[in-house]
Amino acid sequence: MASTIQQAKITGYATFLPTVVPVLPEVYEAVYQENRHRLYAMAFWMTDNELSAEELMRNSFLRAFAGNAQPTAEMLDRALIAEVRELMPLGALTLDEGTCTDAPSIRRNILRVHLERAVVQLPATERMIFLMHDVENYSHERIARSIGLNEDESVQGLHQARLHLRNLLAEMMK
């Protein structure tokens, strides 16, 4: 027993911990380069501010890398959602556009600025669902897992977001 204690003093207590494998900076860089545009775009649409979006993206990467040296795209999305939750309520659906009885025609030339203004006017949860589904082409299953909803709520949130966008754009076109 004395030899074990003496051996531990000689080699240090770190020998009892699992070996930590150093991660090369190239690994972090590859994950960053592969996901930065997508994360920045979603962060920008959620904040409507370039500086805030950069900070949100940076914090999302830091959060994801703290949990895993090579986070997947879904892990990065969850980190972004966790950061967004610190800024605004995310998770509960708030829109209730009711049943669609009259669909206003917005098929004319819509200015990009009108579409941008309409998207940032959506409530946070519906905006995130809209961005993840219609912009990033995520499945409702992945959206539900990331935000913490069930798939039916994701589908309902997307439908409400689209109706609200249509109504906002119709008002802007008058």
C-alpha positions, 0 to 999 in steps of 0.5 A: 500500500505504501508503494501505491501512495509513493507511486501516486506522489511520483507520477501525480494524481492525473494518472488516475484520470482518463487521458485527455486527448488534445484536439488540434486547432484544425478540428475546431476550424473545420467545424467552425467553417462548416457551420458558421454561415448557417449559425450566423444567418439564424442568429441574425434573423433572430436578433435583427442586428449584426453585432448581436448576431456575431456575439450570439454565434460566437457564444453558440460555438463556445457552448457547443465546443465546451460540450464536445470537441467536434459538435454536430450541426444539431448540437450547434443548433441546440447551442444556438437555441440555448443562447437565444433563450437567454435573450428572448422567450422561445418554446411556446407558440404565441400566434393564433391567426385563426382559420384562413378564410381569405388569403390575401394575394401577395403574388406581385413583386414583393420587395426583399426589404418587406419580406425581411421586415415581416420575418423579424416581426414574427414571434421568436418561436414561430420565427425560429420554426420558419427559419429552420424549416423554410430557410434551412430545410430542417424536418419537423422532427429535428425542429421539435427536438431542437426547440423542445416541442412535439412535431404537431406543434412544429407544424402548427407553428410553421402554419401560423408563421406563414399565415402571419407573414402573408398578412404582414406582407399584404399590409405592406403592399397596400 
